[in-house]
Amino acid sequence: MFENFIFDLKVARKKSGLTQADCGHLIGSSKNVISQIELGQRVPTVSELCSLSLIYGRSFDSFYADTLRKVRKDLASKLKSMPSEPKGWPGSFARRRTLARLTSRLEEEANEII
């Protein structure tokens, strides 16, 4: 999964016509940081990833598409085996609402992917 992510970053940079030095400058870092990210030696910070997303005109989600697919599948599976709600739990209503909304979002996104 991470290999796809770093490949996408490298391709996006090359399509943009920017050098590693250009991108390093724009994110307030260096050519070396961009190189390390593109080689998979360093994971970008959230701030760096947001900056690169804006620079390349790509959505944050598009860089993490493979990871998001796996996480969605894992969450859907884990929802089916949730532990029982503790008796008298003051957050019962919020818990049920949160789990219902999560289930709904996962179902909607699964339908969008198909």
C-alpha positions in Angstrom: 0.0 0.0 0.0 2.7 2.5 1.0 4.5 1.7 -2.3 1.4 2.9 -4.2 1.3 6.1 -2.1 4.9 7.0 -2.8 4.5 6.1 -6.4 1.5 8.4 -6.7 3.4 11.3 -5.0 6.3 10.9 -7.4 4.1 10.7 -10.5 2.1 13.7 -9.3 5.3 15.7 -8.8 6.6 14.8 -12.2 3.3 15.6 -13.9 3.3 19.0 -12.3 6.7 19.7 -13.8 8.1 20.6 -10.3 11.5 19.5 -9.1 12.1 18.0 -5.7 13.7 21.2 -4.7 10.6 23.2 -5.9 8.3 21.0 -3.7 10.7 21.1 -0.8 10.7 24.9 -1.0 6.9 25.1 -1.3 6.3 23.0 1.8 9.0 24.8 3.8 11.5 22.0 3.8 14.2 20.7 1.4 14.8 18.6 -1.7 16.1 15.9 0.6 12.8 15.6 2.5 10.9 15.2 -0.8 13.4 12.6 -1.9 13.1 10.7 1.4 9.3 10.7 1.1 9.4 9.6 -2.5 11.8 6.8 -1.7 9.6 5.6 1.2 12.3 6.4 3.8 10.1 9.0 5.5 6.4 9.4 6.0 5.1 12.9 5.3 3.6 14.8 8.2 -0.1 15.7 7.9 0.9 19.3 7.1 3.3 18.2 4.4 0.7 15.9 2.9 -1.9 18.7 2.9 0.5 21.0 1.2 1.5 18.4 -1.5 -2.2 17.8 -2.0 -2.8 21.5 -2.7 0.4 21.8 -4.9 -0.6 18.8 -7.1 -4.3 19.6 -7.1 -5.1 16.1 -5.8 -7.4 15.2 -3.0 -6.0 13.9 0.3 -8.1 10.8 -0.2 -6.6 10.1 -3.6 -3.2 9.6 -2.1 -4.5 7.2 0.4 -7.1 5.3 -1.7 -5.6 1.8 -1.1 -5.2 2.4 2.6 -8.8 3.8 2.9 -10.2 0.7 1.1 -8.4 -1.6 3.6 -9.5 0.5 6.6 -13.1 0.5 5.4 -13.1 -3.3 5.0 -11.5 -3.8 8.4 -14.0 -1.4 10.1 -16.9 -3.1 8.5 -15.7 -6.5 9.8 -15.0 -5.1 13.3 -18.5 -3.6 13.5 -20.0 -7.1 13.2 -18.1 -8.2 16.3 -18.4 -5.1 18.6 -18.4 -5.8 22.3 -21.6 -5.5 24.1 -22.6 -2.2 25.4 -21.9 -1.9 29.1 -25.1 -1.9 31.2 -26.0 1.6 32.4 -23.3 3.2 30.2 -24.0 6.9 30.1 -22.9 7.2 26.6 -25.2 4.5 25.2 -27.2 6.7 23.0 -24.2 8.5 21.6 -22.4 5.1 21.1 -25.3 3.6 19.2 -25.7 6.7 17.1 -22.0 6.8 16.3 -21.9 3.1 15.3 -25.1 3.5 13.2 -23.6 6.5 11.4 -20.3 4.6 10.8 -22.2 1.7 9.4 -24.2 4.0 7.1 -21.0 5.8 5.9 -19.2 2.6 5.1 -22.2 1.2 3.2 -22.6 4.5 1.2 -18.9 4.6 0.4 -18.9 0.9 -0.6 -21.8 1.6 -3.0 -19.9 4.6 -4.5 -16.8 2.5 -5.1 -18.8 -0.2 -7.0 
